[in-house]
Amino acid sequence: MKRVSFAEFGGPDVLRLIDAEEPHAGPGQVRIAVRAAGVNPVDWRIREGQVLGAHPISLPSGVGLDASGVVDEVGEGVTGFEVGDPVFGEGSSTYAEFAVLSAWARIPAGLTFEEAAGYPSVVETALRVLREVGVRPGQTLLVSGASGGVGSAVLQIARDRGIAVIGTAGAANQDYLRSLGAVATTYGEGWVARVRQLGRVDAALDLAGSGVIRELIELTGDPEKVISIADLGAPALGVRFSGVAGSVPDALAEAVDLISRGRLRIPVEKAYPLAEAAAAHADSQAGHTRGRRVLTV
């Protein structure tokens, strides 16, 4: 089978499409014929060797955590699923023609394989950081870098829970943030003053790693009311860096519920063929994403 792999840490150019042995489902796992794989910032952070503590790997290594596809192998102990079922979930080395998933759910009606591949990690992350930051219904959450995959999920889940959101993004994504229920403003010079004019901020999330931790602390008044998923220097300022996943099966179940109720929809900004994984990583690292990027098989 074809699989994207890298043999050394580095930039997007270290990614190679290689021939590899097919993986097989172990106990409590399923294998899928991959139809699409989600491209997440953690993928290129792993490729660069940034997050080895949370994601230890040995080289050469495959790439990718999220995927959607059709079950073609069911591991021992798995019940309720059979060959042919369309599923989405999280596993390892998902930038490939076949991948093993350790957590999965049926794809909700009306969702394409490309769309479904974009949900697992971002919904788990969104649910986790909302829980960790402790924001409650009736309060206001500030989301820095709100237009990407995690931001798109955070905005919609917060709206479903009765939490008001102020989101920052580039000028081109202001209407997009408003469509997800946020009060939108641009980043850049004067952004703190613009946020202050919009009202009180009870908690804040840094999703882009754009060097705004001090300003988020200033706006909330307390580093414990700020969570970052993107700035590795955040802990030095007293802000928690959230990088350890919670329960993926629970997150997938909540994602299915939200999608089925029409309360969550994350658009695919761009789909790339598997052979263009390097371009997908380069574009992801450049930022300014609206929704998700995925690879198709």
Secondary structure, DSSP 8 states (H G I E B T S, - for coil): -EEEEESSS-SGGG-EEEE-------TT-EEEEEEEEEE-HHHHHHHHTTTTTTS---SSEE--SEEEEEEEEE-TT--S--TT-EEEEEEE--SBSEEEEEEEEE--TT--HHHHHTSHHHHHHHHHHHHHHT--TTSEEEEES-SBHHHHHHHHHHHHTT-EEEEEE-GGGHHHHHHTT-EEEE-STTHHHHHHHH----EEEE-S-SS-HHHHHHHHS-GGGEEESS-TTGGGGT-EE--S---HHHHHHHHHHHHHTT-----EEEEEEGGGHHHHHHHHHH----BEEEEE-
